[in-house]
Amino acid sequence: MIKRRLGKTDLLVSEIGLGCYQLGGYTTINEVPITFGSVNEKTALKIINAALELGVNVFDTADYYSLGSSEKRLGKALKKHRSEIYILTKAGIIPSHPHNSTDLSYHYLLSAIDRSLNRLDTDYIDLFQTHKPPQTENEIINIEKAFAEIKAQGKANYCGISIGVRYDIGIELLKKTDFIDAIQLYFSLIDPMPLKELLPLAKKKKVGVIVAEPLAQGFLSGKYKPGIFFPKTDIRYYGYSKTILHTKLEKSQKFQFLIKNSRTFNQVALSYILSRNEISTCIPGSKSIRQLKSNIKSSEIKLTDNELKEISVIQSEWMN
């Protein structure tokens, strides 16, 4: 597994990590799922151990994932390998139904990392992140203060912010602040907006970039065809209208030409992410060892210059 430096930190991270959202198991709030189906603990531990054997050293989780179960399972599996791997976790989302709330206050973040340390059964987090970006100047001040205290207490070596698709906030944070070690964001073949300004700015500022949802929540996995619907046990059943489903699938179909020479759709999608030198690591999730192995094989695949140019032409339609 190829390693890349996470921004200005001393962390040499595997270019493909493991997103652990799925590994916490099926969880609901008021009978509404907040997970992508179900992975039992036995399977989750097998996937984590297989990732270790295949050279993965980045494991990204959050206190929100299965209401802490993801962190607990991860801590259990990685206990004997703690010095060999990097644990990334996030805090700030308050689970509720029908809409989650957010708390990025100084005291909440300090209490949240203590709870995560307990669930992960570890003395420190390699990268502690807010699960949402700040919306106000006061939140920025609180986050900076909390990060400084967390580092001073040795509870996290580095700190960052997960911005999701709020690229506008990410750009402003990078322009105005210097306390962020890494940002986590959504970026994929069908969501290229970070290319315009955010990725170049992160590279200039030497801030690490972690790509979440590199397979666009499965729409670049090759599993889903037009007419797909998700079961009620899947969070995507509630999150995507028929229009959004159609749009995502329509966009993904434009990249079918990349599937050749035994390359699967998920592999070329991840290979595209890895073609960008601004990116430190991507963290696709896996529900099985088969999916995990297929994702990791992407590290061996290189898209040609002509393929990258064709991708750019297609993406340019969505960049305005």
Contacts in CASP RR format, 6 or more apart in sequence:
PFRMAT RR
TARGET T0000
AUTHOR 0000-0000-0000
METHOD contacts of the structure
MODEL  1
MIKRRLGKTDLLVSEIGLGCYQLGGYTTINEVPITFGSVNEKTALKIINA
ALELGVNVFDTADYYSLGSSEKRLGKALKKHRSEIYILTKAGIIPSHPHN
STDLSYHYLLSAIDRSLNRLDTDYIDLFQTHKPPQTENEIINIEKAFAEI
KAQGKANYCGISIGVRYDIGIELLKKTDFIDAIQLYFSLIDPMPLKELLP
LAKKKKVGVIVAEPLAQGFLSGKYKPGIFFPKTDIRYYGYSKTILHTKLE
KSQKFQFLIKNSRTFNQVALSYILSRNEISTCIPGSKSIRQLKSNIKSSE
IKLTDNELKEISVIQSEWMN
1 14 0 8 1.000
1 15 0 8 1.000
1 16 0 8 1.000
1 54 0 8 1.000
1 55 0 8 1.000
1 56 0 8 1.000
1 57 0 8 1.000
1 296 0 8 1.000
1 299 0 8 1.000
2 14 0 8 1.000
2 15 0 8 1.000
2 299 0 8 1.000
3 12 0 8 1.000
3 13 0 8 1.000
3 14 0 8 1.000
3 15 0 8 1.000
3 57 0 8 1.000
4 12 0 8 1.000
4 13 0 8 1.000
4 15 0 8 1.000
4 279 0 8 1.000
4 280 0 8 1.000
4 281 0 8 1.000
5 11 0 8 1.000
5 12 0 8 1.000
5 13 0 8 1.000
5 280 0 8 1.000
6 12 0 8 1.000
6 13 0 8 1.000
6 127 0 8 1.000
6 158 0 8 1.000
6 181 0 8 1.000
6 182 0 8 1.000
6 208 0 8 1.000
6 210 0 8 1.000
6 280 0 8 1.000
6 281 0 8 1.000
7 181 0 8 1.000
7 182 0 8 1.000
7 206 0 8 1.000
7 207 0 8 1.000
7 208 0 8 1.000
7 209 0 8 1.000
7 280 0 8 1.000
8 181 0 8 1.000
8 206 0 8 1.000
8 207 0 8 1.000
8 208 0 8 1.000
9 127 0 8 1.000
9 157 0 8 1.000
9 158 0 8 1.000
9 181 0 8 1.000
9 182 0 8 1.000
9 208 0 8 1.000
11 86 0 8 1.000
11 126 0 8 1.000
11 127 0 8 1.000
11 157 0 8 1.000
11 158 0 8 1.000
13 57 0 8 1.000
13 58 0 8 1.000
13 86 0 8 1.000
13 280 0 8 1.000
13 281 0 8 1.000
14 55 0 8 1.000
14 56 0 8 1.000
14 57 0 8 1.000
14 58 0 8 1.000
14 281 0 8 1.000
15 274 0 8 1.000
15 279 0 8 1.000
15 280 0 8 1.000
15 281 0 8 1.000
15 282 0 8 1.000
15 299 0 8 1.000
16 56 0 8 1.000
16 270 0 8 1.000
16 274 0 8 1.000
16 281 0 8 1.000
16 282 0 8 1.000
16 283 0 8 1.000
16 284 0 8 1.000
16 295 0 8 1.000
16 296 0 8 1.000
16 298 0 8 1.000
16 299 0 8 1.000
17 51 0 8 1.000
17 56 0 8 1.000
17 57 0 8 1.000
17 58 0 8 1.000
17 59 0 8 1.000
17 60 0 8 1.000
17 281 0 8 1.000
17 282 0 8 1.000
17 283 0 8 1.000
17 284 0 8 1.000
18 47 0 8 1.000
18 48 0 8 1.000
18 51 0 8 1.000
18 56 0 8 1.000
18 58 0 8 1.000
18 59 0 8 1.000
18 60 0 8 1.000
18 283 0 8 1.000
18 284 0 8 1.000
18 285 0 8 1.000
18 286 0 8 1.000
18 292 0 8 1.000
19 59 0 8 1.000
19 60 0 8 1.000
19 61 0 8 1.000
19 212 0 8 1.000
19 283 0 8 1.000
19 284 0 8 1.000
19 285 0 8 1.000
19 286 0 8 1.000
20 48 0 8 1.000
20 59 0 8 1.000
20 60 0 8 1.000
20 61 0 8 1.000
20 65 0 8 1.000
20 70 0 8 1.000
20 73 0 8 1.000
20 74 0 8 1.000
20 285 0 8 1.000
21 35 0 8 1.000
21 36 0 8 1.000
21 61 0 8 1.000
21 62 0 8 1.000
21 65 0 8 1.000
21 70 0 8 1.000
21 285 0 8 1.000
22 35 0 8 1.000
22 36 0 8 1.000
22 37 0 8 1.000
22 39 0 8 1.000
22 285 0 8 1.000
22 286 0 8 1.000
22 287 0 8 1.000
23 39 0 8 1.000
23 44 0 8 1.000
23 47 0 8 1.000
23 48 0 8 1.000
23 61 0 8 1.000
23 65 0 8 1.000
23 66 0 8 1.000
23 70 0 8 1.000
23 73 0 8 1.000
23 74 0 8 1.000
24 35 0 8 1.000
24 39 0 8 1.000
24 41 0 8 1.000
24 44 0 8 1.000
24 65 0 8 1.000
24 66 0 8 1.000
24 68 0 8 1.000
24 69 0 8 1.000
24 70 0 8 1.000
24 73 0 8 1.000
25 35 0 8 1.000
25 37 0 8 1.000
25 38 0 8 1.000
25 39 0 8 1.000
25 40 0 8 1.000
25 41 0 8 1.000
25 44 0 8 1.000
25 66 0 8 1.000
25 69 0 8 1.000
25 70 0 8 1.000
26 33 0 8 1.000
26 35 0 8 1.000
26 37 0 8 1.000
26 38 0 8 1.000
26 39 0 8 1.000
26 66 0 8 1.000
26 233 0 8 1.000
27 33 0 8 1.000
27 34 0 8 1.000
27 35 0 8 1.000
27 66 0 8 1.000
27 67 0 8 1.000
27 69 0 8 1.000
28 34 0 8 1.000
29 95 0 8 1.000
29 96 0 8 1.000
29 97 0 8 1.000
30 97 0 8 1.000
32 97 0 8 1.000
32 98 0 8 1.000
32 238 0 8 1.000
33 232 0 8 1.000
33 233 0 8 1.000
33 234 0 8 1.000
33 235 0 8 1.000
33 237 0 8 1.000
33 238 0 8 1.000
34 64 0 8 1.000
34 66 0 8 1.000
34 67 0 8 1.000
34 95 0 8 1.000
34 235 0 8 1.000
35 65 0 8 1.000
35 66 0 8 1.000
35 234 0 8 1.000
35 235 0 8 1.000
36 217 0 8 1.000
36 234 0 8 1.000
36 235 0 8 1.000
36 236 0 8 1.000
36 287 0 8 1.000
37 231 0 8 1.000
37 233 0 8 1.000
37 234 0 8 1.000
37 287 0 8 1.000
38 233 0 8 1.000
39 47 0 8 1.000
39 287 0 8 1.000
41 73 0 8 1.000
43 287 0 8 1.000
43 288 0 8 1.000
44 73 0 8 1.000
44 77 0 8 1.000
45 73 0 8 1.000
45 76 0 8 1.000
45 77 0 8 1.000
46 289 0 8 1.000
47 286 0 8 1.000
47 287 0 8 1.000
47 288 0 8 1.000
47 289 0 8 1.000
47 292 0 8 1.000
48 59 0 8 1.000
48 73 0 8 1.000
48 74 0 8 1.000
48 77 0 8 1.000
48 78 0 8 1.000
49 77 0 8 1.000
50 289 0 8 1.000
50 292 0 8 1.000
50 293 0 8 1.000
51 59 0 8 1.000
51 286 0 8 1.000
51 292 0 8 1.000
51 296 0 8 1.000
52 78 0 8 1.000
52 81 0 8 1.000
52 84 0 8 1.000
52 85 0 8 1.000
54 292 0 8 1.000
54 293 0 8 1.000
54 296 0 8 1.000
55 296 0 8 1.000
56 85 0 8 1.000
56 296 0 8 1.000
57 84 0 8 1.000
57 85 0 8 1.000
57 86 0 8 1.000
58 85 0 8 1.000
58 86 0 8 1.000
58 88 0 8 1.000
58 281 0 8 1.000
58 283 0 8 1.000
59 74 0 8 1.000
59 78 0 8 1.000
59 85 0 8 1.000
59 86 0 8 1.000
59 87 0 8 1.000
59 88 0 8 1.000
60 88 0 8 1.000
60 89 0 8 1.000
60 90 0 8 1.000
60 184 0 8 1.000
60 210 0 8 1.000
60 212 0 8 1.000
60 283 0 8 1.000
61 70 0 8 1.000
61 71 0 8 1.000
61 74 0 8 1.000
61 87 0 8 1.000
61 88 0 8 1.000
61 89 0 8 1.000
61 90 0 8 1.000
61 120 0 8 1.000
62 70 0 8 1.000
62 71 0 8 1.000
62 89 0 8 1.000
62 90 0 8 1.000
62 91 0 8 1.000
62 93 0 8 1.000
62 131 0 8 1.000
63 71 0 8 1.000
63 89 0 8 1.000
63 90 0 8 1.000
63 91 0 8 1.000
63 92 0 8 1.000
63 93 0 8 1.000
63 112 0 8 1.000
63 115 0 8 1.000
63 116 0 8 1.000
63 119 0 8 1.000
63 131 0 8 1.000
64 90 0 8 1.000
64 92 0 8 1.000
64 93 0 8 1.000
64 95 0 8 1.000
64 100 0 8 1.000
64 131 0 8 1.000
65 71 0 8 1.000
67 95 0 8 1.000
68 119 0 8 1.000
71 89 0 8 1.000
71 116 0 8 1.000
71 119 0 8 1.000
71 120 0 8 1.000
72 119 0 8 1.000
72 120 0 8 1.000
74 87 0 8 1.000
74 120 0 8 1.000
75 87 0 8 1.000
75 119 0 8 1.000
75 120 0 8 1.000
75 121 0 8 1.000
75 122 0 8 1.000
76 121 0 8 1.000
78 85 0 8 1.000
78 87 0 8 1.000
78 120 0 8 1.000
78 122 0 8 1.000
79 121 0 8 1.000
79 122 0 8 1.000
82 122 0 8 1.000
86 126 0 8 1.000
86 127 0 8 1.000
87 120 0 8 1.000
87 122 0 8 1.000
87 125 0 8 1.000
87 126 0 8 1.000
87 127 0 8 1.000
88 125 0 8 1.000
88 126 0 8 1.000
88 127 0 8 1.000
88 128 0 8 1.000
88 129 0 8 1.000
88 210 0 8 1.000
89 116 0 8 1.000
89 120 0 8 1.000
89 125 0 8 1.000
89 127 0 8 1.000
89 128 0 8 1.000
89 129 0 8 1.000
90 128 0 8 1.000
90 129 0 8 1.000
90 130 0 8 1.000
90 131 0 8 1.000
90 162 0 8 1.000
90 184 0 8 1.000
91 108 0 8 1.000
91 109 0 8 1.000
91 112 0 8 1.000
91 113 0 8 1.000
91 116 0 8 1.000
91 128 0 8 1.000
91 129 0 8 1.000
91 130 0 8 1.000
91 131 0 8 1.000
92 102 0 8 1.000
92 103 0 8 1.000
92 104 0 8 1.000
92 108 0 8 1.000
92 109 0 8 1.000
92 112 0 8 1.000
92 130 0 8 1.000
92 131 0 8 1.000
92 132 0 8 1.000
93 100 0 8 1.000
93 101 0 8 1.000
93 102 0 8 1.000
93 131 0 8 1.000
93 132 0 8 1.000
94 100 0 8 1.000
94 101 0 8 1.000
94 102 0 8 1.000
94 103 0 8 1.000
102 131 0 8 1.000
102 132 0 8 1.000
104 130 0 8 1.000
104 132 0 8 1.000
104 134 0 8 1.000
104 139 0 8 1.000
104 142 0 8 1.000
104 143 0 8 1.000
105 139 0 8 1.000
105 142 0 8 1.000
106 142 0 8 1.000
106 145 0 8 1.000
106 146 0 8 1.000
106 149 0 8 1.000
109 130 0 8 1.000
109 142 0 8 1.000
109 143 0 8 1.000
109 146 0 8 1.000
109 147 0 8 1.000
109 150 0 8 1.000
110 146 0 8 1.000
110 149 0 8 1.000
110 150 0 8 1.000
113 125 0 8 1.000
113 128 0 8 1.000
113 150 0 8 1.000
113 155 0 8 1.000
113 156 0 8 1.000
114 155 0 8 1.000
116 125 0 8 1.000
116 128 0 8 1.000
117 123 0 8 1.000
117 124 0 8 1.000
117 125 0 8 1.000
117 155 0 8 1.000
124 154 0 8 1.000
124 155 0 8 1.000
124 156 0 8 1.000
124 157 0 8 1.000
125 155 0 8 1.000
125 156 0 8 1.000
125 157 0 8 1.000
126 156 0 8 1.000
126 157 0 8 1.000
126 158 0 8 1.000
127 156 0 8 1.000
127 157 0 8 1.000
127 158 0 8 1.000
127 159 0 8 1.000
127 160 0 8 1.000
127 181 0 8 1.000
127 182 0 8 1.000
128 147 0 8 1.000
128 150 0 8 1.000
128 155 0 8 1.000
128 156 0 8 1.000
128 158 0 8 1.000
128 159 0 8 1.000
128 160 0 8 1.000
129 159 0 8 1.000
129 160 0 8 1.000
129 161 0 8 1.000
129 162 0 8 1.000
129 182 0 8 1.000
129 184 0 8 1.000
130 143 0 8 1.000
130 160 0 8 1.000
130 161 0 8 1.000
130 162 0 8 1.000
131 162 0 8 1.000
132 162 0 8 1.000
133 161 0 8 1.000
133 162 0 8 1.000
133 163 0 8 1.000
133 164 0 8 1.000
133 166 0 8 1.000
133 169 0 8 1.000
133 170 0 8 1.000
133 173 0 8 1.000
134 140 0 8 1.000
134 142 0 8 1.000
134 143 0 8 1.000
134 161 0 8 1.000
134 169 0 8 1.000
134 173 0 8 1.000
135 169 0 8 1.000
140 173 0 8 1.000
140 176 0 8 1.000
140 177 0 8 1.000
143 161 0 8 1.000
143 179 0 8 1.000
144 177 0 8 1.000
144 179 0 8 1.000
147 156 0 8 1.000
147 159 0 8 1.000
147 160 0 8 1.000
147 179 0 8 1.000
148 179 0 8 1.000
150 156 0 8 1.000
150 159 0 8 1.000
151 157 0 8 1.000
151 158 0 8 1.000
151 159 0 8 1.000
158 181 0 8 1.000
158 182 0 8 1.000
159 179 0 8 1.000
159 180 0 8 1.000
159 181 0 8 1.000
160 180 0 8 1.000
160 181 0 8 1.000
160 182 0 8 1.000
160 183 0 8 1.000
160 184 0 8 1.000
161 170 0 8 1.000
161 173 0 8 1.000
161 180 0 8 1.000
161 183 0 8 1.000
161 184 0 8 1.000
162 183 0 8 1.000
162 184 0 8 1.000
162 185 0 8 1.000
162 212 0 8 1.000
163 169 0 8 1.000
163 170 0 8 1.000
163 173 0 8 1.000
163 183 0 8 1.000
163 184 0 8 1.000
163 185 0 8 1.000
164 184 0 8 1.000
164 185 0 8 1.000
164 186 0 8 1.000
164 212 0 8 1.000
165 185 0 8 1.000
165 186 0 8 1.000
165 191 0 8 1.000
165 193 0 8 1.000
167 185 0 8 1.000
167 193 0 8 1.000
167 194 0 8 1.000
167 197 0 8 1.000
167 198 0 8 1.000
170 183 0 8 1.000
170 185 0 8 1.000
170 198 0 8 1.000
171 197 0 8 1.000
171 198 0 8 1.000
171 201 0 8 1.000
173 180 0 8 1.000
173 183 0 8 1.000
174 180 0 8 1.000
174 183 0 8 1.000
174 198 0 8 1.000
174 201 0 8 1.000
174 202 0 8 1.000
174 205 0 8 1.000
174 207 0 8 1.000
175 201 0 8 1.000
178 205 0 8 1.000
180 207 0 8 1.000
181 207 0 8 1.000
181 208 0 8 1.000
182 207 0 8 1.000
182 208 0 8 1.000
182 209 0 8 1.000
182 210 0 8 1.000
182 280 0 8 1.000
183 202 0 8 1.000
183 207 0 8 1.000
183 208 0 8 1.000
183 209 0 8 1.000
183 210 0 8 1.000
184 210 0 8 1.000
184 211 0 8 1.000
184 212 0 8 1.000
185 194 0 8 1.000
185 198 0 8 1.000
185 209 0 8 1.000
185 210 0 8 1.000
185 211 0 8 1.000
185 212 0 8 1.000
186 211 0 8 1.000
186 212 0 8 1.000
186 213 0 8 1.000
186 216 0 8 1.000
187 193 0 8 1.000
187 194 0 8 1.000
187 199 0 8 1.000
187 211 0 8 1.000
187 214 0 8 1.000
187 273 0 8 1.000
187 279 0 8 1.000
188 211 0 8 1.000
188 213 0 8 1.000
188 214 0 8 1.000
188 215 0 8 1.000
188 216 0 8 1.000
188 220 0 8 1.000
188 269 0 8 1.000
188 272 0 8 1.000
188 273 0 8 1.000
189 216 0 8 1.000
189 220 0 8 1.000
189 252 0 8 1.000
189 255 0 8 1.000
189 269 0 8 1.000
189 272 0 8 1.000
189 311 0 8 1.000
189 315 0 8 1.000
190 216 0 8 1.000
190 219 0 8 1.000
190 220 0 8 1.000
190 248 0 8 1.000
190 251 0 8 1.000
190 252 0 8 1.000
190 255 0 8 1.000
190 318 0 8 1.000
191 213 0 8 1.000
191 216 0 8 1.000
192 315 0 8 1.000
192 318 0 8 1.000
192 319 0 8 1.000
193 318 0 8 1.000
193 319 0 8 1.000
195 315 0 8 1.000
195 319 0 8 1.000
196 319 0 8 1.000
199 209 0 8 1.000
199 276 0 8 1.000
199 278 0 8 1.000
199 279 0 8 1.000
200 278 0 8 1.000
202 208 0 8 1.000
202 209 0 8 1.000
202 278 0 8 1.000
203 277 0 8 1.000
203 278 0 8 1.000
208 280 0 8 1.000
209 278 0 8 1.000
209 279 0 8 1.000
209 280 0 8 1.000
210 279 0 8 1.000
210 280 0 8 1.000
210 281 0 8 1.000
210 282 0 8 1.000
210 283 0 8 1.000
211 273 0 8 1.000
211 279 0 8 1.000
211 281 0 8 1.000
211 282 0 8 1.000
211 283 0 8 1.000
212 282 0 8 1.000
212 283 0 8 1.000
214 220 0 8 1.000
214 269 0 8 1.000
214 270 0 8 1.000
214 273 0 8 1.000
214 282 0 8 1.000
214 283 0 8 1.000
214 284 0 8 1.000
215 221 0 8 1.000
215 266 0 8 1.000
215 269 0 8 1.000
215 270 0 8 1.000
215 284 0 8 1.000
215 285 0 8 1.000
216 248 0 8 1.000
216 252 0 8 1.000
216 269 0 8 1.000
217 236 0 8 1.000
218 224 0 8 1.000
219 248 0 8 1.000
219 249 0 8 1.000
219 251 0 8 1.000
219 252 0 8 1.000
220 252 0 8 1.000
220 255 0 8 1.000
220 265 0 8 1.000
220 266 0 8 1.000
220 269 0 8 1.000
221 265 0 8 1.000
221 266 0 8 1.000
221 269 0 8 1.000
222 252 0 8 1.000
222 264 0 8 1.000
222 265 0 8 1.000
222 266 0 8 1.000
224 249 0 8 1.000
225 249 0 8 1.000
226 246 0 8 1.000
226 249 0 8 1.000
226 250 0 8 1.000
226 253 0 8 1.000
227 245 0 8 1.000
227 249 0 8 1.000
228 245 0 8 1.000
228 249 0 8 1.000
229 237 0 8 1.000
229 245 0 8 1.000
230 236 0 8 1.000
230 237 0 8 1.000
230 240 0 8 1.000
231 237 0 8 1.000
240 248 0 8 1.000
251 318 0 8 1.000
252 265 0 8 1.000
254 314 0 8 1.000
255 265 0 8 1.000
255 268 0 8 1.000
255 269 0 8 1.000
255 311 0 8 1.000
255 314 0 8 1.000
256 265 0 8 1.000
257 310 0 8 1.000
258 265 0 8 1.000
258 268 0 8 1.000
258 303 0 8 1.000
258 307 0 8 1.000
258 311 0 8 1.000
259 265 0 8 1.000
259 268 0 8 1.000
263 271 0 8 1.000
263 301 0 8 1.000
264 294 0 8 1.000
266 284 0 8 1.000
266 291 0 8 1.000
266 294 0 8 1.000
266 295 0 8 1.000
266 298 0 8 1.000
267 294 0 8 1.000
267 295 0 8 1.000
267 297 0 8 1.000
267 298 0 8 1.000
267 301 0 8 1.000
268 298 0 8 1.000
268 301 0 8 1.000
268 303 0 8 1.000
269 298 0 8 1.000
270 282 0 8 1.000
270 284 0 8 1.000
270 295 0 8 1.000
270 298 0 8 1.000
271 298 0 8 1.000
271 301 0 8 1.000
271 302 0 8 1.000
271 303 0 8 1.000
272 303 0 8 1.000
272 308 0 8 1.000
272 311 0 8 1.000
273 279 0 8 1.000
273 282 0 8 1.000
274 282 0 8 1.000
274 298 0 8 1.000
274 299 0 8 1.000
275 302 0 8 1.000
275 303 0 8 1.000
275 308 0 8 1.000
284 295 0 8 1.000
285 291 0 8 1.000
285 295 0 8 1.000
286 292 0 8 1.000
286 295 0 8 1.000
303 311 0 8 1.000
END
